[in-house]
Amino acid sequence: MKISIITITYNSSKTIEQTIKSVLNQTYPNIEYIIVDGVSSDNTLEIVNKYKDQIHKIVSEKDSGIYDALNKAINLASGEAVGILHSDDFYIDATVIEKIANTFDQNKCEGVYADLYYVNKDNTDKIIRKWHSGNYSEGSFINGWMPPHPTFFVKKECYTKYGAFNLDFKTSADYELMLRLIQKNKIKLGYLPEYIIKMRLGGQSNITTKNRIIANLEDRKAWEVNGLKPRFYTLYLKPLRKILQFF
């Protein structure tokens, strides 16, 4: 199975090299690596081009935001499965993609997810939050569950059949995508019960209280656009689950 890994960059010079190396160091032999840059004004592209012989596709052009750039990258992907590694995240070790591929094979599934560490942005050895996904059962989204999106690998055919990121969403397009694929269209999932990614704390939807409120409103909209009905407690449980992940 060929697995496409996509990274979106914009002025990511401080972290992009670690991200790239964590992909290029993978033991799994059949990886297609794609980087889509939003015309960075720092030296991000200079760093990316150091590895151009090992990166299959590099694109730098204007986009309409992160989800637009992700859709471009998904369209470029030729792998059977697609994973996303953001430019300030990195794989924990060199065997991650090998384990993801094995999980696809063993479970004969359409999507695979795992666990994730949030780490201090300046000291990535300092773990701030542990996102332990746990096993999925039908209807888990009703109880506020969702997998960490950076660990979510999906068959390319699912994007073709059910669509990629909805650009009407500004901060919760990843939640809407997973809700649409898993809750609505019931793609078959496999779970790899291991921490596979370190993610620097400070994602777009969590930066400010205002952004968190916007994200919560978009979460509600995600259910509406898919013709789904959450229970009265669903969207309260989702952020409450995060509190339990801090230690």
C-alpha positions as CSV (number, residue, x, y, z in Angstrom):
1,M,0.0,0.0,0.0
2,K,1.3,3.4,-0.9
3,I,0.6,6.0,1.8
4,S,0.6,9.7,0.9
5,I,1.7,12.1,3.7
6,I,0.9,15.8,3.2
7,T,2.3,18.8,5.0
8,I,1.0,22.3,4.7
9,T,3.4,25.1,5.3
10,Y,3.3,28.9,5.7
11,N,6.2,30.7,7.4
12,S,7.1,27.4,9.2
13,S,10.9,27.8,9.2
14,K,11.2,27.2,12.9
15,T,9.7,23.7,12.9
16,I,9.5,22.4,9.3
17,E,12.8,20.6,9.2
18,Q,11.9,18.4,12.2
19,T,8.6,17.6,10.5
20,I,10.3,16.7,7.2
21,K,13.0,14.5,8.9
22,S,10.3,12.6,10.8
23,V,8.7,11.6,7.5
24,L,11.9,10.9,5.6
25,N,13.2,8.7,8.4
26,Q,10.3,6.3,8.3
27,T,11.1,2.7,7.8
28,Y,8.0,2.1,5.7
29,P,9.2,1.9,2.0
30,N,6.2,3.1,0.1
31,I,5.6,6.7,1.1
32,E,4.7,9.6,-1.1
33,Y,5.5,12.9,0.6
34,I,3.8,16.1,-0.6
35,I,4.4,19.6,0.7
36,V,2.1,22.5,-0.2
37,D,3.3,25.9,0.8
38,G,1.2,29.1,0.9
39,V,4.1,31.3,-0.5
40,S,6.0,31.7,2.7
41,S,7.9,35.0,3.2
42,D,10.5,33.4,5.5
43,N,13.0,30.7,4.6
44,T,10.6,27.8,4.8
45,L,11.0,26.9,1.1
46,E,14.8,27.1,1.4
47,I,14.6,24.4,4.1
48,V,12.1,22.4,2.1
49,N,14.2,22.5,-1.0
50,K,17.2,21.0,0.9
51,Y,15.2,17.8,0.8
52,K,13.6,18.2,-2.7
53,D,15.2,15.0,-4.0
54,Q,13.3,13.0,-1.3
55,I,10.0,14.9,-1.4
56,H,7.8,13.8,-4.3
57,K,5.8,17.0,-4.8
58,I,6.4,20.5,-3.7
59,V,3.9,23.3,-4.5
60,S,4.1,26.9,-3.4
61,E,1.1,29.1,-4.4
62,K,-1.5,31.3,-2.8
63,D,-4.4,29.6,-1.1
64,S,-7.5,30.5,0.8
65,G,-6.4,29.1,4.1
66,I,-5.2,25.8,5.6
67,Y,-8.2,23.7,4.6
68,D,-8.0,24.9,1.0
69,A,-4.3,24.0,1.0
70,L,-5.1,20.6,2.4
71,N,-7.7,20.0,-0.3
72,K,-5.1,20.9,-2.9
73,A,-2.7,18.4,-1.4
74,I,-5.3,15.6,-1.2
75,N,-6.1,16.1,-4.9
76,L,-2.4,15.7,-5.7
77,A,-2.0,12.5,-3.6
78,S,-1.7,9.2,-5.5
79,G,-1.5,6.9,-2.5
80,E,-4.1,4.4,-1.5
81,A,-4.3,6.1,1.9
82,V,-3.6,9.8,2.9
83,G,-2.3,11.1,6.2
84,I,-1.7,14.7,7.3
85,L,1.3,15.9,9.3
86,H,1.2,19.6,10.1
87,S,4.4,21.7,9.8
88,D,4.8,22.0,13.6
89,D,4.1,18.3,14.3
90,F,6.4,15.3,14.0
91,Y,6.2,11.5,14.2
92,I,7.4,10.0,17.5
93,D,9.7,7.4,15.8
94,A,10.6,5.9,12.5
95,T,8.1,3.0,12.7
96,V,4.9,5.0,12.8
97,I,3.8,4.6,9.1
98,E,4.8,0.9,9.1
99,K,2.4,0.4,12.0
100,I,-0.3,2.5,10.3
101,A,0.0,0.3,7.2
102,N,-0.2,-2.8,9.2
103,T,-3.4,-1.6,11.0
104,F,-5.0,-0.9,7.6
105,D,-4.0,-4.4,6.4
106,Q,-5.0,-6.3,9.6
107,N,-8.4,-4.6,10.0
108,K,-9.3,-4.3,6.3
109,C,-10.5,-0.8,7.1
110,E,-11.0,2.6,5.4
111,G,-9.6,4.8,8.1
112,V,-7.0,4.4,10.9
113,Y,-6.5,6.7,13.9
114,A,-4.1,6.6,16.9
115,D,-3.1,8.6,20.0
116,L,-1.4,12.0,20.2
117,Y,0.8,14.0,22.6
118,Y,0.5,17.8,22.9
119,V,3.9,19.1,23.9
120,N,5.5,22.4,24.9
121,K,6.3,24.4,21.8
122,D,9.8,25.2,23.0
123,N,10.5,21.9,24.7
124,T,9.0,19.0,22.8
125,D,10.1,16.5,25.5
126,K,7.6,18.2,27.9
127,I,4.2,16.5,27.5
128,I,1.3,18.8,28.3
129,R,-1.6,16.8,27.3
130,K,-2.2,13.1,26.4
131,W,-5.0,12.5,23.8
132,H,-5.8,8.8,24.3
133,S,-8.4,8.0,21.7
134,G,-9.7,4.7,22.8
135,N,-11.7,2.3,20.7
136,Y,-14.5,3.6,18.6
137,S,-18.0,2.3,18.7
138,E,-20.9,3.4,16.6
139,G,-22.4,6.6,18.0
140,S,-19.3,7.6,19.9
141,F,-19.5,11.1,18.4
142,I,-22.8,11.5,20.3
143,N,-20.8,11.3,23.5
144,G,-18.4,14.0,22.5
145,W,-15.7,11.6,21.1
146,M,-13.5,12.3,18.2
147,P,-10.1,11.0,17.1
148,P,-7.1,13.4,17.0
149,H,-7.2,14.5,13.4
150,P,-3.4,14.5,12.8
151,T,-3.4,10.8,13.5
152,F,-6.3,10.1,11.1
153,F,-5.3,8.3,7.9
154,V,-8.0,7.8,5.3
155,K,-8.3,5.9,2.1
156,K,-8.1,8.2,-0.9
157,E,-11.3,6.7,-2.2
158,C,-13.2,8.0,0.8
159,Y,-12.2,11.6,-0.1
160,T,-13.3,10.9,-3.7
161,K,-16.6,9.4,-2.6
162,Y,-17.6,11.6,0.4
163,G,-15.6,14.8,-0.3
164,A,-12.6,16.5,1.4
165,F,-12.6,19.6,3.7
166,N,-15.7,21.8,3.7
167,L,-14.3,25.3,3.1
168,D,-17.4,26.9,4.8
169,F,-15.7,26.0,8.1
170,K,-12.9,28.1,9.4
171,T,-11.7,26.2,12.5
172,S,-13.7,23.0,12.6
173,A,-13.5,21.6,9.1
174,D,-11.5,18.6,10.5
175,Y,-14.2,17.8,12.9
176,E,-16.9,18.1,10.2
177,L,-14.9,15.9,7.9
178,M,-14.5,13.1,10.5
179,L,-18.1,13.4,11.6
180,R,-19.2,13.1,7.9
181,L,-16.9,10.1,7.2
182,I,-17.4,8.2,10.5
183,Q,-20.7,9.1,12.0
184,K,-22.7,9.8,8.8
185,N,-21.1,7.5,6.2
186,K,-19.8,4.8,8.7
187,I,-16.5,4.1,7.2
188,K,-14.8,1.2,8.8
189,L,-12.1,2.2,11.3
190,G,-9.0,0.7,12.7
191,Y,-7.4,1.9,15.9
192,L,-3.6,1.9,16.6
193,P,-3.4,2.2,20.4
194,E,-0.1,4.0,20.4
195,Y,1.0,7.7,20.6
196,I,2.4,8.4,17.2
197,I,2.6,12.2,16.9
198,K,3.9,15.0,19.0
199,M,1.9,18.2,18.4
200,R,3.1,21.6,19.6
201,L,0.4,23.1,21.9
202,G,-1.4,26.1,20.3
203,G,-3.7,24.9,17.5
204,Q,-5.7,27.5,15.6
205,S,-9.1,26.6,17.2
206,N,-7.6,26.8,20.8
207,I,-5.5,30.0,20.6
208,T,-8.2,32.3,22.2
209,T,-11.5,32.0,24.0
210,K,-13.1,33.8,21.0
211,N,-11.7,31.1,18.7
212,R,-12.9,28.4,21.0
213,I,-16.5,29.9,21.0
214,I,-16.3,30.1,17.1
215,A,-15.2,26.5,17.0
216,N,-18.0,25.4,19.2
217,L,-20.6,27.1,17.0
218,E,-19.0,25.4,14.0
219,D,-19.2,22.0,15.7
220,R,-22.9,22.5,16.0
221,K,-23.0,23.5,12.3
222,A,-21.1,20.4,11.4
223,W,-24.0,18.3,12.7
224,E,-26.6,20.4,10.9
225,V,-25.0,20.4,7.4
226,N,-24.8,16.6,7.6
227,G,-28.4,16.2,8.6
228,L,-27.4,14.7,12.0
229,K,-28.8,15.5,15.4
230,P,-26.6,15.6,18.5
231,R,-28.0,15.1,21.9
232,F,-28.3,18.2,24.2
233,Y,-25.0,17.2,26.0
234,T,-22.9,16.2,22.9
235,L,-21.2,19.5,22.2
236,Y,-20.6,20.1,26.0
237,L,-18.9,16.7,26.4
238,K,-16.5,17.3,23.5
239,P,-14.5,20.1,25.3
240,L,-15.0,18.5,28.7
241,R,-13.1,15.4,27.4
242,K,-10.1,17.6,26.7
243,I,-9.9,18.6,30.4
244,L,-9.3,15.0,31.4
245,Q,-6.3,14.8,29.0
246,F,-4.2,17.3,30.9
247,F,-2.0,16.1,33.8
